[in-house]
Amino acid sequence: MTKKIFKSNILVAAAVLIFGIACVMAILYQHFGKQINTELKKEATYLVYGVEENGIDYLKQIKEKDDRITYIAEDGTVLYDNQADAATMENHGDRKEIQEALKTGSGHAERISKTLSQKTLYYALRLSDNSVLRVSSTQYSVWVLLMELVPSLIGIAVVMLILAAIISVHMANKIVEPINNVDLEHPEENQIYEEVGPLLSKIYKQNRQIKSQLEAARRNQEEFGIITENMQEGLLVIDSYTMILSGNSSAWKLFQLKDPKIGDSVYSLNRNEDFRLLIEQVLKGQHGSVLLHMGSEAIQMIANPVNREHRVVGAVILLMNETEKVEREQLRREFSANVSHELKTPLTSISGFAEIIQDGLVKEEDIKKFAGRIYNEAQRLITLVEDTIKVSQLDEGENPYEWEKLDAYTIVKDVCGRLREVAEKKKVHLYIDGGKMMFTTVHPILDEVIYNLCDNGIKYNKEDGTVSIHLRDLGENVEIRVKDNGIGIPGEDQSRVFERFYRVDKSHSKAIGGTGLGLSIVKHGVTFLGGTLKMVSEIGKGTEITMTFPKERKAV
């Protein structure tokens, strides 16, 4: 803006300078013309006076020949001329200045030479004898005068332009300074030129509008950030060049990253072939999904293209941790296979014994023995089905019973009473350590958990062994610990004993009975009741399982 003002000022100054010089020249031209006419009048008056006194000889004595002097008779005959031979000159009776002088006493005329571009001024006075004395002088044309004044004019013009430039720079800086110091953050508070007022008003309105839009965008971004950061699912947004534009913390966790990878290529997150193919597919405009296995995690990846004006400009990728779902599905398949296998064994035995009896291959005295075997296998089958139903119900979170405030000691004492006969047969001693301890629980589930732990402690114990149940009040929680000094569990099997149908020693387990679901029921039962489970076991020294339950049921 400063340069523009400077250039404008210089142009104006130059224009004014040219116009001024033209005006001066015009004034000088007029002034010179009047001056010459005045001088001609004075000179003619002096000459007329001399001629009147001394005659034509007076003229011949004048040596100055700057101005032309012509003496003319009344009839127009040239009697004398100081610059030409009078005898050779034509009659001047028709000249304008001569005719005026004869009529009025004086005459004036101007004539321009076509060949020399010069203007000649004539002034004539009539004498007493009606003769005429004429004085003439040549006045240069305007172009000749300009040529003579060019050096002076150029000097004056240069000086004036330099002064104009200095003044223009100063003025431009002074004019622009208030504008440069305008506070655009608060344009309404600026007090400068009135002409800038409408602009500042528009800037103020635009600032308010932009501020409002930015605030709305910030709120939307914060809301989007809050939503995405609280999503369990991972979310990624990429552009058409695979660069990551946005992502939430869940996405970084799923890819096991500590820092966000905004600005990096999405391929840097995973080198899996299925991952790469899905990215290529979605950037071609096709929806797709794939299940990725990253370590022990199973991640379901769903990708959708983002289109703008019929062109793919990026993609939105949703990541869901399906590990639990995959594991559940795997457990279901294993559970179905195990149930089928476990059901097949007693059913095969029942069918075989029944077929032998049906074919009459059993002696009369052995029928009772075979019937007993059929009964035992049927009972085993019933127990297996009941345990399977219990595990399924606990796994699905089903509870047909009511939560109630119960005494843990009473439940433990009742369980020990039911197991006393079995313990006596195995020569195992049951002990209860603790007293009354009230907490909120589900009676059938807690009873089943304690029964299974005590039953296992008896089955997998040695002769003259012990199973002790310890009750302890921990303030907000209660602790129930079941300890035996039996055969113990090997370290490599301890992490799997709570799986369905898992047996440490299949031959030993088959000999002592059981469905392989006892500890699985314990695990699911404790989890359902909101408790925690901890096991410590050593071969030949026994097993200790500790359960901790809250006294009050936690809100779901």
C-alpha positions as CSV (number, residue, x, y, z in Angstrom):
1,M,0.0,0.0,0.0
2,T,2.9,2.4,0.8
3,K,4.4,1.8,-2.7
4,K,1.0,2.5,-4.3
5,I,0.6,5.7,-2.4
6,F,4.1,6.7,-3.3
7,K,3.6,6.0,-7.0
8,S,0.3,7.9,-7.0
9,N,1.9,10.9,-5.3
10,I,4.8,11.0,-7.8
11,L,2.4,10.7,-10.8
12,V,0.3,13.5,-9.4
13,A,3.4,15.6,-8.8
14,A,4.7,15.0,-12.3
15,A,1.3,15.8,-13.8
16,V,1.1,19.0,-11.8
17,L,4.7,19.9,-12.7
18,I,4.0,19.5,-16.4
19,F,0.8,21.5,-16.2
20,G,2.5,24.2,-14.2
21,I,5.4,24.5,-16.7
22,A,2.8,24.7,-19.5
23,C,1.0,27.5,-17.7
24,V,4.2,29.3,-17.0
25,M,5.2,29.1,-20.6
26,A,1.9,30.4,-21.7
27,I,2.2,33.3,-19.2
28,L,5.7,34.1,-20.4
29,Y,4.6,33.9,-24.0
30,Q,1.9,36.5,-23.3
31,H,4.3,38.6,-21.2
32,F,7.0,38.6,-23.8
33,G,4.6,39.6,-26.5
34,K,3.3,42.6,-24.5
35,Q,6.8,43.6,-23.5
36,I,7.9,43.7,-27.2
37,N,4.9,45.7,-28.2
38,T,5.6,48.2,-25.4
39,E,9.2,48.5,-26.5
40,L,8.2,48.9,-30.1
41,K,5.9,51.8,-29.2
42,K,8.5,53.6,-27.2
43,E,11.1,53.1,-29.9
44,A,8.8,54.3,-32.6
45,T,7.9,57.3,-30.6
46,Y,11.5,58.3,-30.2
47,L,12.3,57.7,-33.9
48,V,9.3,59.8,-35.0
49,Y,10.4,62.6,-32.9
50,G,14.0,62.4,-34.4
51,V,12.7,62.3,-38.0
52,E,10.3,65.2,-37.4
53,E,13.3,67.2,-36.2
54,N,16.1,66.0,-38.4
55,G,14.5,64.3,-41.3
56,I,15.5,61.0,-42.9
57,D,19.2,61.6,-42.1
58,Y,18.4,60.9,-38.4
59,L,17.5,57.3,-39.4
60,K,20.7,56.8,-41.3
61,Q,22.8,57.8,-38.3
62,I,21.3,54.8,-36.2
63,K,23.8,51.9,-36.2
64,E,21.7,49.5,-34.0
65,K,20.0,47.0,-36.2
66,D,18.3,44.7,-33.7
67,D,14.9,46.0,-34.7
68,R,14.0,46.8,-38.3
69,I,13.1,50.4,-39.1
70,T,11.2,51.2,-42.2
71,Y,10.2,54.7,-43.4
72,I,7.3,54.8,-45.8
73,A,5.8,57.6,-47.8
74,E,2.1,58.4,-47.8
75,D,1.6,56.5,-51.1
76,G,3.3,53.4,-49.7
77,T,6.7,53.9,-51.3
78,V,9.5,52.7,-49.0
79,L,11.8,55.6,-48.4
80,Y,14.2,54.0,-46.0
81,D,14.9,50.5,-44.4
82,N,17.9,49.8,-42.2
83,Q,18.1,46.1,-43.2
84,A,17.3,46.2,-46.9
85,D,17.7,48.3,-50.0
86,A,14.6,50.6,-50.1
87,A,14.7,50.9,-53.9
88,T,14.2,47.2,-54.4
89,M,11.3,46.8,-51.8
90,E,7.7,46.6,-52.9
91,N,5.0,49.1,-52.1
92,H,3.8,48.8,-48.5
93,G,0.6,50.7,-48.9
94,D,-1.4,47.5,-48.5
95,R,0.1,46.5,-45.2
96,K,-2.4,46.4,-42.3
97,E,-0.2,48.4,-39.9
98,I,0.4,51.1,-42.6
99,Q,-3.3,51.5,-43.4
100,E,-4.2,51.7,-39.7
101,A,-1.5,54.3,-39.1
102,L,-2.7,56.5,-42.0
103,K,-6.3,56.3,-40.7
104,T,-5.8,56.5,-36.9
105,G,-2.2,57.7,-36.4
106,S,-0.9,54.3,-35.3
107,G,-1.1,50.8,-36.5
108,H,-0.3,47.3,-35.2
109,A,0.1,44.0,-36.9
110,E,1.5,40.4,-36.4
111,R,2.7,38.1,-39.1
112,I,4.2,34.6,-38.9
113,S,6.9,33.4,-41.3
114,K,6.0,30.1,-42.9
115,T,9.6,29.2,-43.6
116,L,11.2,30.2,-40.3
117,S,8.3,29.6,-37.9
118,Q,8.9,33.1,-36.6
119,K,6.4,35.7,-35.6
120,T,7.1,39.4,-36.5
121,L,5.5,42.3,-34.6
122,Y,4.9,45.6,-36.4
123,Y,4.1,49.0,-35.0
124,A,3.7,52.1,-37.2
125,L,3.2,55.8,-36.4
126,R,2.0,58.5,-38.8
127,L,4.2,61.7,-39.0
128,S,3.0,65.2,-39.5
129,D,3.5,65.0,-43.3
130,N,1.4,61.8,-43.4
131,S,4.5,59.6,-43.9
132,V,4.7,56.5,-41.7
133,L,7.5,55.2,-39.6
134,R,7.3,51.5,-38.9
135,V,9.4,49.5,-36.3
136,S,9.3,45.7,-36.3
137,S,10.8,43.0,-34.2
138,T,10.9,39.2,-34.5
139,Q,9.5,37.0,-31.7
140,Y,10.6,33.4,-31.6
141,S,7.9,30.7,-31.6
142,V,6.9,28.7,-28.4
143,W,9.1,25.7,-29.4
144,V,12.2,28.0,-29.7
145,L,11.5,29.5,-26.3
146,L,11.0,26.0,-24.8
147,M,14.3,24.8,-26.3
148,E,16.1,27.8,-24.7
149,L,14.5,27.0,-21.3
150,V,15.0,23.2,-21.5
151,P,18.1,23.0,-19.2
152,S,16.6,25.2,-16.6
153,L,13.2,23.4,-16.7
154,I,14.9,20.0,-16.4
155,G,16.8,21.2,-13.4
156,I,13.8,22.6,-11.8
157,A,11.8,19.4,-12.6
158,V,14.4,17.1,-11.1
159,V,14.6,19.1,-7.9
160,M,10.8,19.2,-7.6
161,L,10.5,15.5,-8.3
162,I,13.1,14.7,-5.7
163,L,11.3,16.8,-3.1
164,A,8.0,15.2,-4.2
165,A,9.5,11.7,-3.7
166,I,10.8,12.6,-0.2
167,I,7.6,14.1,0.8
168,S,5.6,11.2,-0.8
169,V,7.6,8.6,1.2
170,H,7.0,10.5,4.4
171,M,3.3,11.0,3.7
172,A,2.8,7.4,2.6
173,N,4.4,6.1,5.8
174,K,2.3,8.5,7.8
175,I,-0.9,7.5,6.0
176,V,-0.2,3.7,6.2
177,E,1.1,3.7,9.8
178,P,-2.3,3.9,11.5
179,I,-3.6,1.1,9.2
180,N,-0.6,-1.1,10.0
181,N,-1.2,-0.6,13.7
182,V,-4.9,-1.6,13.4
183,D,-5.8,-4.2,16.0
184,L,-7.6,-6.8,13.9
185,E,-8.5,-8.8,16.9
186,H,-10.6,-5.9,18.2
187,P,-11.3,-3.8,15.0
188,E,-14.3,-2.0,16.6
189,E,-11.9,-0.3,19.1
190,N,-9.7,1.3,16.4
191,Q,-10.1,5.1,15.9
192,I,-8.5,5.8,12.5
193,Y,-9.7,7.2,9.1
194,E,-13.5,7.4,8.5
195,E,-13.0,5.8,5.1
196,V,-11.6,2.7,6.8
197,G,-14.6,2.4,9.2
198,P,-16.8,0.3,6.9
199,L,-13.9,-2.1,6.3
200,L,-13.2,-2.4,10.0
201,S,-16.9,-3.0,10.6
202,K,-16.9,-5.9,8.1
203,I,-13.8,-7.3,9.6
204,Y,-15.4,-7.2,13.1
205,K,-18.5,-9.0,11.8
206,Q,-16.3,-11.6,10.0
207,N,-14.2,-12.0,13.2
208,R,-17.4,-12.8,15.1
209,Q,-18.6,-15.2,12.5
210,I,-15.2,-16.9,12.2
211,K,-15.0,-17.1,16.0
212,S,-18.4,-18.6,16.2
213,Q,-17.6,-21.1,13.5
214,L,-14.3,-22.0,15.2
215,E,-16.0,-22.4,18.5
216,A,-18.6,-24.7,17.0
217,A,-15.9,-26.7,15.2
218,R,-14.0,-26.9,18.5
219,R,-17.0,-28.2,20.3
220,N,-17.7,-30.7,17.6
221,Q,-14.1,-31.8,17.7
222,E,-14.2,-32.2,21.5
223,E,-17.5,-34.1,21.3
224,F,-16.1,-36.3,18.6
225,G,-12.9,-36.8,20.7
226,I,-14.9,-37.6,23.8
227,I,-17.0,-40.1,21.9
228,T,-14.1,-41.8,20.2
229,E,-11.9,-41.8,23.2
230,N,-14.6,-43.6,25.2
231,M,-15.2,-46.2,22.6
232,Q,-14.0,-49.7,23.3
233,E,-13.6,-50.1,19.6
234,G,-10.6,-48.7,17.8
235,L,-11.3,-46.0,15.2
236,L,-8.9,-44.9,12.4
237,V,-9.4,-42.3,9.6
238,I,-7.0,-42.5,6.6
239,D,-6.7,-40.5,3.4
240,S,-6.4,-41.8,-0.1
241,Y,-2.6,-42.0,0.3
242,T,-2.9,-44.3,3.3
243,M,-1.8,-41.5,5.7
244,I,-3.4,-41.7,9.2
245,L,-5.5,-38.6,9.8
246,S,-7.1,-39.5,13.1
247,G,-7.3,-42.3,15.6
248,N,-8.5,-43.0,19.1
249,S,-6.6,-44.5,22.1
250,S,-8.4,-47.9,21.7
251,A,-6.9,-48.2,18.2
252,W,-3.3,-47.6,19.5
253,K,-3.9,-50.1,22.3
254,L,-5.1,-52.8,19.9
255,F,-2.0,-52.3,17.9
256,Q,0.1,-52.3,21.1
257,L,1.4,-48.7,20.5
258,K,2.4,-46.2,23.2
259,D,2.2,-43.1,21.0
260,P,-0.3,-42.1,18.3
261,K,0.9,-42.6,14.7
262,I,-0.9,-39.5,13.2
263,G,0.7,-38.7,9.8
264,D,2.3,-42.1,9.3
265,S,1.2,-44.7,6.7
266,V,-1.5,-47.1,8.0
267,Y,0.7,-49.9,6.7
268,S,3.2,-49.2,9.6
269,L,0.6,-50.5,12.1
270,N,0.5,-54.1,10.8
271,R,2.4,-56.0,8.1
272,N,-0.2,-58.8,7.8
273,E,-1.1,-59.6,4.2
274,D,-4.8,-59.6,5.0
275,F,-4.5,-56.1,6.5
276,R,-2.7,-54.8,3.4
277,L,-5.3,-56.3,1.0
278,L,-8.2,-54.8,3.0
279,I,-6.6,-51.3,2.9
280,E,-6.1,-51.6,-0.9
281,Q,-9.7,-52.9,-1.3
282,V,-11.3,-50.0,0.7
283,L,-9.2,-47.4,-1.1
284,K,-10.7,-48.7,-4.4
285,G,-14.1,-47.9,-3.0
286,Q,-15.2,-51.3,-1.7
287,H,-16.4,-52.1,1.8
288,G,-14.5,-55.0,3.5
289,S,-13.8,-56.8,6.7
290,V,-11.2,-59.2,8.0
291,L,-10.3,-61.0,11.2
292,L,-6.7,-60.3,12.2
293,H,-4.7,-62.4,14.7
294,M,-2.2,-60.2,16.5
295,G,-0.4,-62.3,19.1
296,S,-3.1,-63.7,21.4
297,E,-5.7,-61.1,20.3
298,A,-8.3,-61.6,17.6
299,I,-9.2,-58.2,16.0
300,Q,-12.2,-57.8,13.7
301,M,-11.3,-55.0,11.2
302,I,-14.2,-53.3,9.2
303,A,-13.3,-50.7,6.6
304,N,-15.6,-48.3,4.7
305,P,-14.6,-45.9,1.9
306,V,-15.2,-42.2,2.2
307,N,-16.4,-40.7,-1.2
308,R,-16.5,-37.1,-2.3
309,E,-17.8,-36.2,-5.8
310,H,-17.6,-39.8,-6.9
311,R,-14.0,-40.1,-5.8
312,V,-12.5,-42.0,-2.9
313,V,-10.8,-39.5,-0.6
314,G,-10.1,-41.8,2.3
315,A,-11.5,-44.5,4.6
316,V,-12.9,-45.1,8.1
317,I,-11.6,-48.2,9.8
318,L,-13.3,-49.8,12.8
319,L,-11.4,-52.3,15.0
320,M,-13.1,-54.6,17.5
321,N,-11.5,-56.9,19.9
322,E,-13.2,-60.2,19.2
323,T,-10.8,-62.3,21.3
324,E,-13.4,-63.2,23.9
325,K,-16.0,-64.0,21.3
326,V,-13.5,-66.2,19.4
327,E,-12.4,-67.9,22.6
328,R,-16.1,-68.4,23.6
329,E,-16.8,-69.9,20.2
330,Q,-13.7,-72.1,20.6
331,L,-14.9,-73.1,24.1
332,R,-18.4,-73.9,22.7
333,R,-16.9,-76.1,20.1
334,E,-14.6,-77.8,22.6
335,F,-17.5,-78.1,25.1
336,S,-19.8,-79.7,22.5
337,A,-17.0,-82.1,21.5
338,N,-16.3,-82.9,25.1
339,V,-19.9,-83.3,26.1
340,S,-20.5,-85.6,23.1
341,H,-17.4,-87.7,24.1
342,E,-18.4,-87.8,27.8
343,L,-22.0,-88.7,27.0
344,K,-21.0,-91.4,24.5
345,T,-19.1,-93.4,27.1
346,P,-21.9,-94.1,29.6
347,L,-24.5,-94.4,26.8
348,T,-22.3,-97.0,25.1
349,S,-22.0,-99.0,28.4
350,I,-25.7,-98.8,29.0
351,S,-26.5,-99.9,25.5
352,G,-24.0,-102.7,25.6
353,F,-25.2,-104.1,28.9
354,A,-28.8,-103.8,27.9
355,E,-28.1,-105.6,24.6
356,I,-26.4,-108.5,26.4
357,I,-29.3,-108.9,28.7
358,Q,-31.8,-108.6,25.8
359,D,-30.0,-111.4,23.9
360,G,-30.1,-113.7,26.9
361,L,-26.4,-113.9,27.3
362,V,-26.5,-113.2,31.0
363,K,-27.0,-115.8,33.6
364,E,-30.0,-115.3,35.9
365,E,-27.8,-114.7,38.9
366,D,-25.7,-112.0,37.0
367,I,-28.7,-109.9,35.8
368,K,-28.7,-108.0,39.1
369,K,-25.0,-107.2,38.6
370,F,-25.5,-105.9,35.0
371,A,-28.6,-103.9,36.1
372,G,-26.4,-102.3,38.8
373,R,-23.8,-101.3,36.1
374,I,-26.6,-99.9,34.0
375,Y,-27.9,-97.9,36.9
376,N,-24.4,-96.6,37.8
377,E,-23.8,-95.5,34.2
378,A,-27.3,-93.9,34.1
379,Q,-26.5,-92.0,37.3
380,R,-23.2,-90.9,35.8
381,L,-25.0,-89.7,32.7
382,I,-27.6,-87.8,34.8
383,T,-24.8,-86.1,36.8
384,L,-22.9,-85.2,33.6
385,V,-26.1,-83.6,32.1
386,E,-26.8,-81.7,35.4
387,D,-23.3,-80.4,35.6
388,T,-23.3,-79.4,32.0
389,I,-26.6,-77.4,32.6
390,K,-25.1,-75.7,35.6
391,V,-22.0,-74.6,33.7
392,S,-24.1,-73.3,30.8
393,Q,-26.3,-71.4,33.1
394,L,-23.4,-69.8,35.0
395,D,-21.6,-69.1,31.7
396,E,-24.7,-67.2,30.3
397,G,-25.2,-65.4,33.6
398,E,-28.6,-67.0,34.3
399,N,-29.7,-67.1,37.9
400,P,-33.1,-68.6,38.7
401,Y,-32.4,-68.0,42.5
402,E,-32.6,-65.0,44.8
403,W,-29.7,-63.1,46.3
404,E,-30.0,-63.2,50.2
405,K,-28.0,-62.5,53.3
406,L,-26.6,-65.8,54.5
407,D,-24.2,-67.3,57.1
408,A,-21.2,-68.8,55.3
409,Y,-20.4,-71.0,58.4
410,T,-23.9,-72.6,58.2
411,I,-23.5,-73.4,54.5
412,V,-20.0,-74.9,55.0
413,K,-21.3,-77.0,58.0
414,D,-24.2,-78.3,55.9
415,V,-21.8,-79.3,53.0
416,C,-19.5,-81.1,55.4
417,G,-22.5,-83.0,56.9
418,R,-23.4,-84.3,53.4
419,L,-19.8,-85.3,52.6
420,R,-19.1,-86.9,56.0
421,E,-20.0,-90.5,54.8
422,V,-17.9,-90.2,51.7
423,A,-15.0,-88.8,53.7
424,E,-15.2,-91.6,56.2
425,K,-15.0,-94.2,53.4
426,K,-11.9,-92.5,52.1
427,K,-10.6,-92.1,55.7
428,V,-10.3,-88.3,55.2
429,H,-11.0,-85.9,58.1
430,L,-13.1,-82.7,57.6
431,Y,-12.4,-79.6,59.7
432,I,-14.1,-76.2,59.9
433,D,-12.1,-73.2,61.1
434,G,-14.1,-70.0,61.9
435,G,-17.5,-68.8,63.1
436,K,-20.6,-67.1,61.9
437,M,-19.9,-64.8,58.9
438,M,-22.9,-63.1,57.1
439,F,-22.8,-61.8,53.5
440,T,-25.0,-61.5,50.5
441,T,-24.9,-64.4,48.1
442,V,-26.9,-67.0,46.2
443,H,-27.3,-70.1,48.4
444,P,-27.5,-72.9,45.7
445,I,-24.4,-71.6,43.8
446,L,-22.2,-71.0,46.9
447,D,-23.3,-74.5,48.2
448,E,-22.3,-76.1,44.8
449,V,-18.9,-74.3,44.8
450,I,-18.0,-75.3,48.3
451,Y,-19.3,-78.9,47.8
452,N,-17.2,-79.4,44.6
453,L,-14.0,-78.1,46.3
454,C,-14.5,-80.3,49.3
455,D,-15.5,-83.3,47.2
456,N,-12.3,-82.9,45.1
457,G,-10.3,-82.5,48.3
458,I,-11.6,-85.9,49.5
459,K,-11.4,-87.7,46.1
460,Y,-7.8,-86.7,45.4
461,N,-6.5,-87.2,48.9
462,K,-4.5,-89.9,50.6
463,E,-5.5,-92.2,53.4
464,D,-5.8,-90.4,56.8
465,G,-5.7,-87.1,54.9
466,T,-7.4,-83.9,55.9
467,V,-9.7,-81.3,54.2
468,S,-10.1,-78.0,56.1
469,I,-12.3,-75.1,55.4
470,H,-11.2,-71.7,56.9
471,L,-13.6,-68.8,57.2
472,R,-12.2,-65.2,57.7
473,D,-13.9,-61.8,57.9
474,L,-11.9,-59.2,56.0
475,G,-14.1,-56.2,56.7
476,E,-15.8,-55.4,53.4
477,N,-15.1,-59.0,52.1
478,V,-15.2,-62.5,53.4
479,E,-12.6,-65.2,52.7
480,I,-13.4,-69.0,52.3
481,R,-10.3,-71.2,52.0
482,V,-10.4,-74.9,51.2
483,K,-7.2,-76.7,51.9
484,D,-6.2,-80.4,51.6
485,N,-3.0,-82.4,52.0
486,G,-3.7,-84.7,49.0
487,I,-1.8,-85.6,45.9
488,G,-1.5,-82.0,44.6
489,I,-1.6,-80.7,41.0
490,P,1.5,-80.4,38.7
491,G,2.6,-76.9,37.9
492,E,2.0,-77.3,34.1
493,D,-1.6,-78.3,34.7
494,Q,-2.5,-75.6,37.3
495,S,-3.5,-73.0,34.7
496,R,-5.9,-75.5,33.0
497,V,-7.7,-77.4,35.8
498,F,-10.6,-74.9,35.7
499,E,-11.3,-75.7,32.1
500,R,-14.3,-77.8,31.2
501,F,-13.6,-81.6,31.2
502,Y,-9.9,-81.1,31.8
503,R,-8.4,-83.8,34.0
504,V,-4.8,-84.0,35.3
505,D,-4.7,-87.8,35.4
506,K,-7.4,-89.2,33.1
507,S,-6.9,-92.8,34.3
508,H,-7.0,-91.8,38.0
509,S,-10.0,-89.6,37.4
510,K,-11.9,-92.3,35.6
511,A,-11.2,-94.7,38.4
512,I,-12.6,-92.4,41.1
513,G,-15.5,-91.0,38.9
514,G,-16.4,-87.5,38.2
515,T,-17.4,-85.5,35.1
516,G,-14.4,-83.2,34.7
517,L,-16.7,-80.2,35.3
518,G,-16.3,-79.7,39.1
519,L,-13.6,-77.0,39.1
520,S,-15.2,-75.4,36.0
521,I,-18.4,-75.0,38.0
522,V,-16.3,-73.5,40.9
523,K,-14.7,-71.0,38.6
524,H,-17.9,-69.8,36.9
525,G,-19.8,-69.8,40.3
526,V,-17.2,-67.6,42.0
527,T,-17.2,-65.2,39.0
528,F,-21.0,-65.1,39.0
529,L,-21.0,-64.2,42.8
530,G,-18.5,-61.4,42.1
531,G,-15.6,-63.1,43.9
532,T,-12.0,-63.9,43.1
533,L,-10.3,-67.2,43.0
534,K,-6.7,-68.1,43.9
535,M,-5.0,-71.6,43.9
536,V,-1.8,-72.8,45.3
537,S,-0.8,-76.5,44.9
538,E,2.3,-78.7,45.2
539,I,2.8,-82.3,44.2
540,G,2.5,-84.6,47.2
541,K,1.7,-81.7,49.6
542,G,-1.8,-80.8,48.6
543,T,-3.9,-78.0,47.2
544,E,-5.2,-74.7,48.7
545,I,-7.9,-72.8,47.0
546,T,-8.9,-69.3,48.3
547,M,-12.1,-67.5,47.5
548,T,-12.9,-63.9,48.4
549,F,-16.4,-62.5,48.1
550,P,-17.8,-59.0,48.8
551,K,-20.2,-58.8,51.7
552,E,-22.6,-56.7,49.7
553,R,-23.7,-57.3,46.2
554,K,-22.1,-54.8,43.8
555,A,-24.6,-52.9,41.5
556,V,-24.5,-54.1,37.9
